[in-house]
Amino acid sequence: MDPIIVNLEEKFGAHNYHPLPVMLVKAKGIYAWDEKGKQYIDMMSAYSAVSLGHAHPKIIAKATEQLHTLSLTSRAFYTNKLGPFLEYVCNLTKMDKALPMNTGAEAVETAIKAARKWGHKIKKIPDNSAEIIVCHGNFHGRTSTIIGFSSEQQYKDGFGPFSKGFVSIPYGDVEALKKAITKNTAAFLMEPIQGESGIHVPPDGYLKTCEKICKENNVLLFADEVQTGLGRTGTLLACDHENVKPDGLMLGKALGGGVMPVSLFLASEEVMSVYTPGDHGSTFGGNPLAATIGLEALKILMEENLIQNSHDRGEYFRKKLSQLKSDYIKDVRGKGLFIGVEIHPHKATAREVCLKLLEQGILSKETHETVVRFAPPLIITNEQIDEAMEKIGSVL
Ligand SMILES: *Cc1c(COP(=O)(O)O)cnc(C)c1O
């Protein structure tokens, strides 16, 4: 690493991240390179935002063309790009309507506002008393409202006071959901697989039972698929594993084609009807560049059969990881190419493993103390997984 350039980041940047000691200067497909030309396999994919691989030629071509044509207008005007993007994503996800934002956290904020207003205006919950049920171990972003219902102490420490109206229950526990619902409950907000908490897959049938409980109680089921959506878990949405249709859906990360932030809150007609002009907005949300890239990202996902690839390569990769005879490995879990390897805490920390992987040319990042995440671009091949497994095997 060039110490002078890295020191600029350390000196002038806030220290809200603790990066691994590598300085990347270039990337293409599943590979990235540092300034000395050393090649790495990207098993992070920018927290799944680079699902199509780095610098996908079709994304770069469409983005470049659109940059030269029209990038930003604000929503004060119609553009010729937003409508087709929203139509495509609504048809694909079978949702009625979509509201474009930029980051995942903004999509979640949009969902929270929609749930509350739906609760007050349509379910007729007394004003200012709508409740939203969330899960322990959740990760929905970093805004002050969202961190207020995190169960992660560090995310909250010193950042209060927090927004009221959230009730937290254990993840994967349907009885807890039943008990937590009151006449003031507007929505249950959840991740179909918890990502940042360490790739936690809920028990089989959990999503389906949650859907049923929510329906019976006139509670909205909101699925945060910012990370699990768009093929990451081997189905278009992680909800598809159990044929669950949420009332609200958040997408982000991979929707930006690996080049810019694009997020959506999608919902039923009834839920989205609570938004009227002036209620909500975003200067950059739904801009023609983002809409162009978002539409192209979805088309690539479908045309290149990346959902099936995620499923098949995921099975292959998890099998290989499970076959590793290593006393460092406590558990291998996940779906599709959304994989967590839990490290025995008395053997090493996940960060120590990530540092060793880095030396071997594998980019990964720990989530919490004990889990190493493997979430490569969905374009990866079996041969490339073999190439990575040689390195991962030697480290573990
Ligand atoms: C990453 C993530 C978010 C937040 O997305 P940002 O673009 O970082 O704001 C929200 N929900 C889930 C499940 C995520 O993984």
The ligand as a Tripos MOL2 file, in Angstrom:
@<TRIPOS>MOLECULE
LIG
   15    15     1     0     0
SMALL
NO_CHARGES

@<TRIPOS>ATOM
      1 C1        -26.8960   -2.6740    3.2150 C.3       1 LIG1
      2 C2        -28.2610   -2.8250    3.7460 C.ar      1 LIG1
      3 C3        -29.0860   -1.7020    3.9750 C.ar      1 LIG1
      4 C4        -28.5860   -0.2930    3.8150 C.3       1 LIG1
      5 O1        -28.1910    0.0300    2.5470 O.3       1 LIG1
      6 P1        -27.2790    1.3450    2.3040 P.3       1 LIG1
      7 O2        -27.2580    1.4720    0.8200 O.co2     1 LIG1
      8 O3        -25.9470    1.0650    2.9120 O.co2     1 LIG1
      9 O4        -27.9800    2.4690    2.9850 O.co2     1 LIG1
     10 C5        -30.3790   -1.9270    4.3820 C.ar      1 LIG1
     11 N1        -30.8400   -3.1720    4.5860 N.ar      1 LIG1
     12 C6        -30.0810   -4.2720    4.3930 C.ar      1 LIG1
     13 C7        -30.6670   -5.6200    4.6120 C.3       1 LIG1
     14 C8        -28.7550   -4.1400    4.0020 C.ar      1 LIG1
     15 O5        -27.9930   -5.2160    3.8440 O.3       1 LIG1
@<TRIPOS>BOND
     1     1     2 1
     2     2     3 ar
     3     2    14 ar
     4     3     4 1
     5     3    10 ar
     6     4     5 1
     7     5     6 1
     8     6     7 2
     9     6     8 1
    10     6     9 1
    11    10    11 ar
    12    11    12 ar
    13    12    13 1
    14    12    14 ar
    15    14    15 1
@<TRIPOS>SUBSTRUCTURE
     1 LIG1         1 GROUP 0 **** ****
